[in-house]
């Protein structure tokens, strides 16, 4: 005998139960954003981010000891990003470069013109004549680059000296000053342990500009070089 289903007392048998989850009422976003707690939270976060940025800036700054160590590890590296306040090149060296280029090209053009004169037993073509000219151009470029290469640059961090071969940056903490001994052809950058670096860009032959350049260098030296 089957049992008949009967609805519980107090319930409507034709009512469908709503099984959807009930959502709790939430605070509107505009009221939450304008609340004092939200404003305090945002200000605290901004303060924390500012402290992190400041700490990163302090950690990225290099000390004088770090600059010296990096410079010793890689002498050719320029460990300064500050603008250069003094740039010195030698007008005398530039004049010598022009003279060298003219002489070299004149000699090779002359050789290209007279190489085929007379019977030497060798067959010379037009390519051979142009080859003399091309060799002269190459040698002239090398002479020009080499003679105009010397340069001295100075900024708040130190001095960069570029001679015929190699470029090196010296921090002010390892510089003892600029000297121009009597009878010397060029200035010297004094270093510890009685060492020095010749600066071909500052020559006594540049009579019209060397005095003002030395004075400008020593003014920056007095401003940035440590006293001890």
Wavefront OBJ file of the C-alpha trace (Angstrom):
o trace
v 0.000 0.000 0.000
v 1.514 3.284 -1.131
v 1.882 6.149 1.231
v 0.387 9.357 0.085
v 2.626 12.446 0.137
v 1.313 15.241 2.208
v 2.765 18.737 2.547
v 4.114 19.716 5.914
v 1.810 21.633 8.060
v 2.096 25.371 7.506
v 3.722 25.137 4.020
v 2.220 25.753 0.647
v 2.604 22.539 -1.412
v 2.557 24.512 -4.700
v 5.284 26.936 -3.715
v 8.706 26.359 -5.361
v 11.675 26.772 -3.100
v 14.155 29.402 -4.170
v 17.591 27.746 -3.969
v 19.529 30.729 -5.275
v 22.131 32.046 -2.822
v 21.168 35.176 -1.094
v 23.489 38.141 -1.646
v 24.355 40.365 1.236
v 23.800 44.035 0.658
v 27.024 45.854 -0.189
v 28.062 49.419 0.294
v 27.891 51.509 -2.880
v 31.349 52.222 -4.322
v 30.887 55.964 -4.190
v 30.140 55.927 -0.501
v 33.133 53.640 0.187
v 35.514 55.861 -1.795
v 34.375 58.924 0.050
v 34.568 57.343 3.469
v 37.272 58.585 5.880
v 38.644 55.060 6.255
v 39.166 54.798 2.499
v 40.894 58.178 2.343
v 43.190 57.233 5.231
v 44.042 53.916 3.562
v 44.930 55.621 0.276
v 47.105 58.223 1.990
v 48.961 55.497 3.892
v 49.610 53.582 0.683
v 50.897 56.687 -1.082
v 53.194 57.400 1.835
v 54.581 53.858 1.722
v 55.180 54.116 -2.037
v 56.985 57.442 -1.579
v 59.238 55.886 1.076
v 60.041 52.979 -1.257
v 60.908 55.350 -4.109
v 63.129 57.412 -1.819
v 64.941 54.318 -0.578
v 65.493 53.183 -4.155
v 66.985 56.529 -5.070
v 69.325 56.402 -2.082
v 70.366 52.853 -2.916
v 71.019 53.748 -6.572
v 73.365 56.618 -5.630
v 77.016 55.554 -5.676
v 79.472 56.589 -3.017
v 82.987 57.827 -3.751
v 84.428 54.457 -2.773
v 82.123 52.685 -5.228
v 83.121 55.081 -8.008
v 86.813 54.440 -7.353
v 86.290 50.684 -7.298
v 84.323 50.671 -10.548
v 86.859 52.946 -12.187
v 89.704 50.648 -11.150
v 87.838 47.611 -12.474
v 87.146 49.242 -15.854
v 89.454 52.206 -16.531
v 87.795 52.962 -19.881
v 84.336 53.387 -18.341
v 82.979 56.850 -17.684
v 81.245 56.607 -14.323
v 79.746 60.083 -14.490
v 76.463 61.220 -15.986
v 76.748 64.894 -15.037
v 77.222 67.536 -17.746
v 80.758 68.529 -18.705
v 81.694 72.013 -17.517
v 85.017 72.260 -19.380
v 86.127 70.656 -22.653
v 89.700 71.262 -23.845
v 91.235 70.350 -27.210
v 94.513 71.510 -28.705
v 94.390 73.922 -31.676
v 98.054 73.103 -32.275
v 97.283 69.409 -32.714
v 94.456 70.222 -35.125
v 96.816 72.356 -37.208
v 99.364 69.537 -37.275
v 96.600 67.170 -38.373
v 95.733 69.406 -41.336
v 99.408 69.675 -42.317
v 99.836 65.901 -42.105
v 96.769 65.281 -44.279
v 97.953 67.738 -46.950
v 101.484 66.300 -47.046
v 100.330 62.671 -47.147
v 97.802 63.296 -49.910
v 100.302 65.337 -51.950
v 102.895 62.563 -51.774
v 100.453 59.841 -52.790
v 98.942 61.878 -55.612
v 102.446 62.543 -56.919
v 103.315 58.847 -56.689
v 100.109 57.948 -58.492
v 101.013 60.314 -61.333
v 104.660 59.307 -61.830
v 104.481 55.596 -61.082
v 103.838 54.805 -64.740
v 106.586 57.057 -66.117
v 109.377 55.124 -67.789
v 109.711 51.446 -68.557
v 110.054 49.518 -65.311
v 109.052 46.191 -66.800
v 105.813 46.013 -64.807
v 102.410 46.498 -66.390
v 100.475 49.200 -64.522
v 96.774 49.755 -64.993
v 94.352 52.506 -64.009
v 93.470 50.539 -60.890
v 97.084 50.763 -59.736
v 97.059 54.541 -60.089
v 93.868 54.827 -58.032
v 95.305 52.419 -55.457
v 98.006 54.945 -54.555
v 95.321 57.586 -54.052
v 93.224 55.221 -51.897
v 96.181 54.348 -49.689
v 96.812 58.057 -49.192
v 93.203 58.604 -48.114
v 93.400 55.789 -45.554
v 96.677 57.041 -44.072
v 95.328 60.598 -43.960
v 92.237 59.473 -42.029
v 94.370 57.606 -39.504
v 96.635 60.636 -39.044
v 93.669 62.996 -38.654
v 91.899 60.814 -36.087
v 95.095 60.250 -34.116
v 96.219 63.879 -33.986
v 92.790 65.314 -33.159
v 91.976 62.666 -30.549
v 93.531 64.261 -27.395
v 90.851 65.845 -25.208
v 90.238 66.766 -21.568
v 86.763 67.046 -20.059
v 85.922 68.165 -16.524
v 82.706 68.031 -14.497
v 81.597 67.837 -10.878
v 82.597 64.157 -10.574
v 86.093 64.223 -12.019
v 88.335 64.554 -15.070
v 88.312 62.520 -18.267
v 91.657 62.368 -20.103
v 91.789 61.086 -23.672
v 95.207 60.841 -25.298
v 96.331 59.165 -28.524
v 95.577 55.709 -27.132
v 92.980 55.094 -24.461
v 90.536 57.161 -22.441
v 90.318 57.211 -18.667
v 88.131 58.939 -16.094
v 89.616 60.057 -12.755
v 87.405 60.924 -9.798
v 88.222 64.059 -7.847
v 89.025 61.990 -4.771
v 92.115 60.506 -6.509
v 93.329 63.748 -8.127
v 96.021 65.869 -6.503
v 95.779 68.743 -8.954
v 97.046 70.084 -12.269
v 100.730 70.873 -12.761
v 102.592 72.511 -15.618
v 106.327 72.087 -14.920
v 108.728 74.623 -16.353
v 109.964 73.511 -19.751
v 107.279 70.846 -20.084
v 105.409 70.610 -23.357
v 102.076 69.566 -21.830
v 100.180 69.702 -18.561
v 100.052 66.851 -16.065
v 97.249 65.464 -13.944
v 98.810 64.631 -10.580
v 97.775 61.325 -8.976
v 98.653 59.490 -5.735
v 102.075 57.864 -5.197
v 103.829 60.532 -7.300
v 102.162 59.342 -10.466
v 100.800 61.592 -13.189
v 99.027 61.453 -16.523
v 100.164 63.667 -19.427
v 97.377 65.654 -21.023
v 98.180 66.178 -24.693
v 95.149 68.401 -25.127
v 96.743 71.105 -22.938
v 100.034 72.075 -24.575
v 102.331 75.026 -24.058
v 102.358 75.574 -27.827
v 98.736 76.787 -27.613
v 99.813 80.191 -26.357
v 96.529 81.923 -27.158
v 94.293 79.569 -25.187
v 96.354 77.540 -22.737
v 96.388 80.212 -19.995
v 92.596 80.588 -19.892
v 92.129 76.809 -20.047
v 94.472 76.215 -17.107
v 92.698 78.919 -15.087
v 89.282 77.395 -15.850
v 90.556 73.938 -14.856
v 91.972 75.196 -11.570
v 88.738 77.022 -10.778
v 86.827 73.738 -11.103
v 89.591 72.006 -9.164
v 89.163 74.435 -6.269
v 85.406 73.937 -6.381
v 85.163 70.144 -6.535
v 88.455 68.588 -5.385
v 88.426 67.512 -1.700
v 90.670 69.568 0.561
v 92.075 66.630 2.525
l 1 2 3 4 5 6 7 8 9 10 11 12 13 14 15 16 17 18 19 20 21 22 23 24 25 26 27 28 29 30 31 32 33 34 35 36 37 38 39 40 41 42 43 44 45 46 47 48 49 50 51 52 53 54 55 56 57 58 59 60 61 62 63 64 65 66 67 68 69 70 71 72 73 74 75 76 77 78 79 80 81 82 83 84 85 86 87 88 89 90 91 92 93 94 95 96 97 98 99 100 101 102 103 104 105 106 107 108 109 110 111 112 113 114 115 116 117 118 119 120 121 122 123 124 125 126 127 128 129 130 131 132 133 134 135 136 137 138 139 140 141 142 143 144 145 146 147 148 149 150 151 152 153 154 155 156 157 158 159 160 161 162 163 164 165 166 167 168 169 170 171 172 173 174 175 176 177 178 179 180 181 182 183 184 185 186 187 188 189 190 191 192 193 194 195 196 197 198 199 200 201 202 203 204 205 206 207 208 209 210 211 212 213 214 215 216 217 218 219 220 221 222 223 224 225 226 227 228
